[in-house]
Amino acid sequence: MGKTAGNRDWTQIYAIYGIQQWQTLVFLLFHAFFFSLLSLLFLIYFDQICFFLDSFFLSGASRLTAGFTGAVTALSAVCLLFAAANFVYSDVPLQYEMAQRMVSSVSDWSCVKTALDLGCGRGILLNAVATQLKKTGSSGRVVGLDRSKRTTLSTLRTAKLEGVQEYVTCREGDVRTLPFGDNYFDVVVSSVFVHTVGKEHGQKSVEAAAERMRVLGEIVRVVKPGGLCVVWDLLHVPEYVRRLHELKMEDIRVSERVTAFMAGSHIVTFRKPSELVAGPREVRLDWR
């Protein structure tokens, strides 16, 4: 399957992390196959379909209707196949590549003693952080927090497969009320997670937005003054930036748009100031 940027075989990475939401992939592929078969039937039996439609439409309209319907089904099949391909790419290769990019935002991991991965999931980003700690000979540790105990146990398994288990701790907890003290972590990271908080209220609801802002507030609370936060997320990045302005964070950077799971995404990096001061901050776009 080729090599990654770090010369790792994709088959090895898939063997460790697998497909997280394979049900979605099966759903997309099933419907892509169905619409492909339907469009093929329209092509093979076009004249017979037109003859059948003649009893319902005016002369000539049946061919237009059959042709239009066949074209729509074929286009639907193509769109579903594209969505499935984007899902497969986003689920492992893109998340792996973005994790490498996120950890590169920290200039010196040897100085990091405590790091937090919010919504650690399978541990792609968590293990990338742990790998950096291991490479630099740091005595630090990274904590992975997730809402599910079952997920945290699975994450510990992937850390062992990556050979970084001694640098990883996993905890079950509520991201809206983090079970850590103020100013605890040197670095906080999160990968395509914050947008899922409050989704039971509806993504565009006021309640969901309030819960996402609460999570951002918790991130700011637990990171040390001068500490760095790196958040990659979908859909709601502009509201995160506005909230970070209100919280008077420093060095706010927004990356270029990256399509993930058929939606726009950005990496937001910011630093908690050593002393909070009043006044607006400027967002700097990082196009690297």
Beta strands, then each sheet from edge to edge (+ up, - down):
strand 1: 114-118
strand 2: 141-146
strand 3: 168-172
strand 4: 185-191
strand 5: 223-234
strand 6: 250-255
strand 7: 258-260
strand 8: 263-271
strand 9: 284-286
sheet 1: 3+ 2+ 1+ 4+ 5+ 8- 6+ 9+
sheet 2: 3+ 2+ 1+ 4+ 5+ 8- 7+
end
